[in-house]
Amino acid sequence: MPQDLTPQQLLAMPATDYMNGEQLAYFAHLLQSLKAEISDNAAHTGEHLRETEDAADPADRATQEEVRTLELRARDRERKLLKKVNAALRRIEEGSYGYCEETGEAIGLARLLARPTATLCVEAQERHERRERQFGH
């Protein structure tokens, strides 16, 4: 069962086992859990925004509006993350998950544990970020 595998056990696997069935199942489970959490948060936000009553006091109203704005911003970030999660799940199905889109090299288990939606290895990501800083893209 992939959820029985710990991150330490995953990292202890030999490099020759990179993206074996057990690892792919682990990341698929991790991504599905993240997807469910995002969906739950979206449902909770919808309910919360519908139940909130407008306060009579202008200061309370301003506070409520700020809370709503922050909540909507968080949901917008999660909506973008959900696209990345779905793309990562597709890469698992296609067999390209865990490999850099630019170089084809392994992204690495530690990086995928930290950011399961990663599409670039560390070196390619650093090059990408340098170009962004340099050219503003």
Accessible surface in RSA format (square Angstrom, percent):
REM  Atomic radii and reference values for relative SASA: ProtOr
REM  Chains: A
REM  Algorithm: Lee & Richards
REM  Probe-radius: 1.40
REM  Slices: 20
REM RES _ NUM      All-atoms   Total-Side   Main-Chain    Non-polar    All polar
REM                ABS   REL    ABS   REL    ABS   REL    ABS   REL    ABS   REL
RES MET A   1   163.43  84.6 104.44  69.1  58.99 140.5  90.13  76.6  73.30  97.1
RES PRO A   2    28.73  20.9  27.15  24.8   1.58   5.8  27.90  23.0   0.83   5.2
RES GLN A   3    90.54  50.6  62.98  46.0  27.57  65.6  32.89  70.0  57.65  43.7
RES ASP A   4   103.33  72.4  82.38  82.0  20.95  49.5  32.46  76.4  70.87  70.7
RES LEU A   5    20.43  11.4  13.99  10.0   6.44  16.2  15.99  11.2   4.45  12.0
RES THR A   6    56.59  40.2  55.00  55.8   1.59   3.8  53.85  72.3   2.74   4.1
RES PRO A   7    55.76  40.6  55.76  50.8   0.00   0.0  55.76  46.0   0.00   0.0
RES GLN A   8   128.02  71.6 121.51  88.8   6.51  15.5  62.98 134.1  65.04  49.3
RES GLN A   9    94.37  52.8  87.93  64.3   6.44  15.3  32.58  69.4  61.79  46.9
RES LEU A  10     0.00   0.0   0.00   0.0   0.00   0.0   0.00   0.0   0.00   0.0
RES LEU A  11    89.29  49.7  65.66  47.0  23.62  59.4  66.01  46.4  23.28  62.6
RES ALA A  12    84.17  77.4  47.76  73.7  36.41  82.8  59.68  84.0  24.50  64.9
RES MET A  13    35.55  18.4  21.78  14.4  13.77  32.8  24.59  20.9  10.97  14.5
RES PRO A  14    79.90  58.2  67.25  61.3  12.64  46.0  78.43  64.8   1.47   9.1
RES ALA A  15    94.19  86.6  68.20 105.2  25.99  59.1  78.07 109.9  16.12  42.7
RES THR A  16   130.57  92.9  94.04  95.3  36.53  87.0  89.06 119.6  41.51  62.8
RES ASP A  17    51.35  36.0  48.52  48.3   2.83   6.7   3.70   8.7  47.66  47.5
RES TYR A  18    41.66  19.5  26.53  15.1  15.14  39.4  27.03  20.3  14.63  18.0
RES MET A  19    19.75  10.2   6.61   4.4  13.13  31.3   6.61   5.6  13.13  17.4
RES ASN A  20    45.95  31.7  35.38  34.2  10.57  25.4  33.95  81.7  12.00  11.6
RES GLY A  21    52.98  65.3   0.00   N/A  52.98  65.3  37.44 102.8  15.53  34.8
RES GLU A  22    93.05  53.4  82.38  62.3  10.66  25.4  32.82  63.5  60.22  49.2
RES GLN A  23     0.22   0.1   0.22   0.2   0.00   0.0   0.00   0.0   0.22   0.2
RES LEU A  24    42.31  23.6  42.01  30.1   0.30   0.8  42.27  29.7   0.03   0.1
RES ALA A  25    38.50  35.4  29.44  45.4   9.05  20.6  36.84  51.9   1.65   4.4
RES TYR A  26    22.37  10.4  22.15  12.6   0.21   0.6  10.73   8.1  11.63  14.3
RES PHE A  27     0.00   0.0   0.00   0.0   0.00   0.0   0.00   0.0   0.00   0.0
RES ALA A  28    25.90  23.8  25.87  39.9   0.04   0.1  25.90  36.5   0.00   0.0
RES HIS A  29    73.81  40.3  68.81  47.8   5.00  12.8  44.96  46.3  28.85  33.6
RES LEU A  30    58.37  32.5  56.00  40.1   2.37   6.0  57.88  40.6   0.49   1.3
RES LEU A  31     0.02   0.0   0.00   0.0   0.02   0.1   0.02   0.0   0.00   0.0
RES GLN A  32    91.16  51.0  87.58  64.0   3.59   8.5  35.43  75.4  55.73  42.3
RES SER A  33    53.99  45.6  42.87  57.2  11.12  25.6  36.33  77.4  17.66  24.7
RES LEU A  34    44.66  24.9  41.86  29.9   2.79   7.0  44.13  31.0   0.53   1.4
RES LYS A  35    69.44  33.9  69.44  42.6   0.00   0.0  33.09  29.8  36.34  38.7
RES ALA A  36    54.76  50.3  47.36  73.1   7.41  16.8  54.29  76.5   0.47   1.2
RES GLU A  37   100.53  57.7  95.44  72.2   5.09  12.1  30.37  58.7  70.16  57.3
RES ILE A  38     7.83   4.5   7.80   5.8   0.02   0.1   7.80   5.6   0.02   0.1
RES SER A  39    57.18  48.3  48.02  64.1   9.15  21.1  33.55  71.5  23.62  33.1
RES ASP A  40    96.45  67.6  90.36  89.9   6.09  14.4  25.64  60.4  70.80  70.6
RES ASN A  41    43.78  30.2  42.55  41.1   1.23   3.0   3.51   8.5  40.27  38.9
RES ALA A  42    52.82  48.6  43.51  67.2   9.30  21.2  44.31  62.4   8.50  22.5
RES ALA A  43    57.26  52.6  43.85  67.7  13.41  30.5  56.14  79.1   1.12   3.0
RES HIS A  44   113.73  62.2 111.34  77.4   2.40   6.1  75.08  77.4  38.66  45.0
RES THR A  45     4.31   3.1   4.31   4.4   0.00   0.0   4.31   5.8   0.00   0.0
RES GLY A  46    22.08  27.2   0.00   N/A  22.08  27.2  21.18  58.1   0.91   2.0
RES GLU A  47    90.97  52.2  89.01  67.3   1.96   4.7  25.83  50.0  65.14  53.2
RES HIS A  48    59.39  32.5  58.18  40.4   1.21   3.1  31.17  32.1  28.22  32.8
RES LEU A  49    49.29  27.5  34.55  24.7  14.74  37.1  34.90  24.5  14.39  38.7
RES ARG A  50   183.75  77.1 150.09  76.5  33.66  80.1  80.43 109.9 103.31  62.6
RES GLU A  51   124.66  71.6  98.86  74.8  25.79  61.4  41.80  80.8  82.86  67.7
RES THR A  52    40.33  28.7  16.38  16.6  23.94  57.1  21.70  29.1  18.63  28.2
RES GLU A  53   143.50  82.4 132.91 100.6  10.59  25.2  50.91  98.5  92.59  75.6
RES ASP A  54   108.08  75.7  78.77  78.4  29.31  69.3  22.99  54.1  85.09  84.9
RES ALA A  55    23.02  21.2  12.24  18.9  10.78  24.5  21.37  30.1   1.66   4.4
RES ALA A  56    97.54  89.7  68.78 106.1  28.75  65.4  77.59 109.3  19.95  52.8
RES ASP A  57    67.74  47.5  61.45  61.2   6.29  14.9  26.29  61.9  41.45  41.3
RES PRO A  58    89.98  65.6  84.78  77.3   5.20  18.9  85.59  70.7   4.39  27.3
RES ALA A  59    65.27  60.0  54.34  83.9  10.93  24.9  62.32  87.8   2.95   7.8
RES ASP A  60    74.46  52.2  72.74  72.4   1.72   4.1  11.47  27.0  62.99  62.8
RES ARG A  61   105.44  44.3 103.50  52.8   1.94   4.6  39.57  54.1  65.87  39.9
RES ALA A  62    64.16  59.0  50.49  77.9  13.67  31.1  58.88  82.9   5.28  14.0
RES THR A  63    85.02  60.5  79.97  81.1   5.05  12.0  58.16  78.1  26.87  40.6
RES GLN A  64    45.80  25.6  42.37  31.0   3.43   8.2  20.61  43.9  25.18  19.1
RES GLU A  65    92.75  53.2  92.75  70.2   0.00   0.0  45.69  88.4  47.05  38.4
RES GLU A  66    93.01  53.4  91.02  68.9   1.99   4.7  37.62  72.8  55.38  45.2
RES VAL A  67    69.20  45.5  67.98  61.5   1.22   2.9  68.46  59.5   0.74   2.0
RES ARG A  68    44.93  18.9  44.93  22.9   0.00   0.0  18.27  25.0  26.66  16.2
RES THR A  69    47.18  33.6  44.51  45.1   2.68   6.4  30.96  41.6  16.23  24.5
RES LEU A  70    91.23  50.8  87.20  62.4   4.03  10.1  87.48  61.4   3.75  10.1
RES GLU A  71    29.53  17.0  24.23  18.3   5.30  12.6  20.24  39.2   9.29   7.6
RES LEU A  72    94.81  52.8  89.77  64.2   5.04  12.7  90.29  63.4   4.52  12.2
RES ARG A  73   132.37  55.6 129.28  65.9   3.10   7.4  50.42  68.9  81.95  49.7
RES ALA A  74    22.88  21.0  22.04  34.0   0.84   1.9  22.41  31.6   0.47   1.2
RES ARG A  75    51.49  21.6  47.60  24.3   3.89   9.3  21.75  29.7  29.74  18.0
RES ASP A  76    53.22  37.3  49.31  49.1   3.90   9.2  19.97  47.0  33.25  33.2
RES ARG A  77   148.30  62.3 142.61  72.7   5.69  13.6  70.35  96.1  77.96  47.2
RES GLU A  78    33.45  19.2  32.93  24.9   0.52   1.2  14.38  27.8  19.07  15.6
RES ARG A  79   114.99  48.3 111.18  56.7   3.82   9.1  66.19  90.5  48.81  29.6
RES LYS A  80   108.54  53.0 106.79  65.5   1.75   4.2  61.11  55.0  47.43  50.5
RES LEU A  81    56.06  31.2  53.72  38.4   2.34   5.9  55.45  38.9   0.61   1.6
RES LEU A  82    46.95  26.1  46.95  33.6   0.00   0.0  46.95  33.0   0.00   0.0
RES LYS A  83   131.24  64.0 124.51  76.4   6.73  16.0  83.30  75.0  47.93  51.1
RES LYS A  84   114.03  55.6 110.35  67.7   3.68   8.8  63.69  57.3  50.34  53.6
RES VAL A  85     0.00   0.0   0.00   0.0   0.00   0.0   0.00   0.0   0.00   0.0
RES ASN A  86    43.32  29.9  41.41  40.0   1.91   4.6  12.57  30.3  30.75  29.7
RES ALA A  87    27.36  25.2  26.29  40.6   1.07   2.4  26.46  37.3   0.91   2.4
RES ALA A  88     0.00   0.0   0.00   0.0   0.00   0.0   0.00   0.0   0.00   0.0
RES LEU A  89    17.80   9.9  16.97  12.1   0.84   2.1  16.97  11.9   0.84   2.2
RES ARG A  90   127.59  53.6 127.18  64.8   0.41   1.0  53.08  72.5  74.51  45.2
RES ARG A  91    26.69  11.2  26.69  13.6   0.00   0.0  17.76  24.3   8.93   5.4
RES ILE A  92    26.40  15.0  18.73  14.0   7.67  18.5  18.73  13.5   7.67  20.8
RES GLU A  93   147.83  84.9 108.71  82.2  39.12  93.1  45.87  88.7 101.97  83.3
RES GLU A  94   127.53  73.2  87.84  66.5  39.68  94.5  46.15  89.3  81.37  66.4
RES GLY A  95    53.94  66.5   0.00   N/A  53.94  66.5  28.21  77.4  25.73  57.6
RES SER A  96    48.75  41.2  44.41  59.3   4.34  10.0  43.61  92.9   5.14   7.2
RES TYR A  97     1.63   0.8   0.12   0.1   1.51   3.9   0.12   0.1   1.51   1.9
RES GLY A  98     1.11   1.4   0.00   N/A   1.11   1.4   0.00   0.0   1.11   2.5
RES TYR A  99    82.71  38.6  77.24  43.9   5.47  14.2  53.97  40.6  28.74  35.4
RES CYS A 100     4.99   3.8   0.00   0.0   4.99  11.7   0.00   0.0   4.99   5.4
RES GLU A 101   117.18  67.3  78.50  59.4  38.68  92.1  36.00  69.6  81.18  66.3
RES GLU A 102    89.94  51.6  52.13  39.4  37.81  90.0  36.59  70.8  53.36  43.6
RES THR A 103    59.23  42.1  23.57  23.9  35.66  85.0  32.62  43.8  26.61  40.2
RES GLY A 104    48.35  59.6   0.00   N/A  48.35  59.6  28.84  79.1  19.51  43.7
RES GLU A 105    99.41  57.1  91.76  69.4   7.66  18.2  40.29  77.9  59.12  48.3
RES ALA A 106    50.39  46.3  31.85  49.1  18.55  42.2  31.85  44.8  18.55  49.1
RES ILE A 107    10.63   6.0   1.07   0.8   9.56  23.0   1.07   0.8   9.56  25.9
RES GLY A 108    24.74  30.5   0.00   N/A  24.74  30.5  24.74  67.9   0.00   0.0
RES LEU A 109    22.01  12.3  17.28  12.4   4.73  11.9  17.28  12.1   4.73  12.7
RES ALA A 110    65.60  60.3  57.02  88.0   8.58  19.5  58.66  82.6   6.94  18.4
RES ARG A 111    49.92  21.0  41.63  21.2   8.29  19.7  16.67  22.8  33.25  20.2
RES LEU A 112     0.00   0.0   0.00   0.0   0.00   0.0   0.00   0.0   0.00   0.0
RES LEU A 113    40.49  22.6  21.30  15.2  19.20  48.3  21.61  15.2  18.88  50.8
RES ALA A 114    89.64  82.4  49.01  75.6  40.63  92.4  60.43  85.1  29.21  77.4
RES ARG A 115   134.86  56.6 133.31  68.0   1.55   3.7  25.45  34.8 109.41  66.3
RES PRO A 116    19.06  13.9  19.06  17.4   0.00   0.0  19.06  15.7   0.00   0.0
RES THR A 117    10.99   7.8   5.32   5.4   5.67  13.5   0.84   1.1  10.15  15.3
RES ALA A 118     5.08   4.7   0.00   0.0   5.08  11.5   4.55   6.4   0.52   1.4
RES THR A 119    39.86  28.4  36.26  36.8   3.60   8.6  18.30  24.6  21.56  32.6
RES LEU A 120    19.84  11.1  19.53  14.0   0.31   0.8  19.53  13.7   0.31   0.8
RES CYS A 121     3.77   2.9   3.77   4.2   0.00   0.0   3.04   7.7   0.73   0.8
RES VAL A 122    67.94  44.7  66.68  60.4   1.26   3.0  67.09  58.3   0.85   2.3
RES GLU A 123    99.25  57.0  97.36  73.7   1.89   4.5  49.54  95.8  49.71  40.6
RES ALA A 124     0.00   0.0   0.00   0.0   0.00   0.0   0.00   0.0   0.00   0.0
RES GLN A 125    45.56  25.5  45.56  33.3   0.00   0.0  12.73  27.1  32.83  24.9
RES GLU A 126    82.80  47.5  81.37  61.6   1.42   3.4  25.42  49.2  57.37  46.8
RES ARG A 127    85.66  36.0  84.22  42.9   1.45   3.4  41.65  56.9  44.01  26.7
RES HIS A 128    64.91  35.5  64.78  45.0   0.13   0.3  42.18  43.5  22.73  26.4
RES GLU A 129    69.11  39.7  68.61  51.9   0.50   1.2  16.41  31.7  52.70  43.0
RES ARG A 130   124.01  52.1 121.43  61.9   2.58   6.1  54.21  74.1  69.80  42.3
RES ARG A 131   103.94  43.6 103.63  52.8   0.30   0.7  53.69  73.4  50.25  30.5
RES GLU A 132    72.95  41.9  68.17  51.6   4.78  11.4  14.81  28.6  58.14  47.5
RES ARG A 133   176.32  74.0 142.25  72.5  34.07  81.1  82.74 113.1  93.59  56.7
RES GLN A 134   133.94  74.9  98.32  71.9  35.61  84.8  36.17  77.0  97.77  74.2
RES PHE A 135   120.16  60.1  96.27  59.6  23.90  62.2 103.17  62.6  16.99  48.6
RES GLY A 136    67.53  83.3   0.00   N/A  67.53  83.3  33.90  93.0  33.63  75.3
RES HIS A 137   160.57  87.8 123.89  86.1  36.67  93.8 119.26 122.9  41.31  48.1
END  Absolute sums over single chains surface
CHAIN  1 A     8998.9       7525.6       1473.3       5026.2       3972.8
END  Absolute sums over all chains
TOTAL          8998.9       7525.6       1473.3       5026.2       3972.8
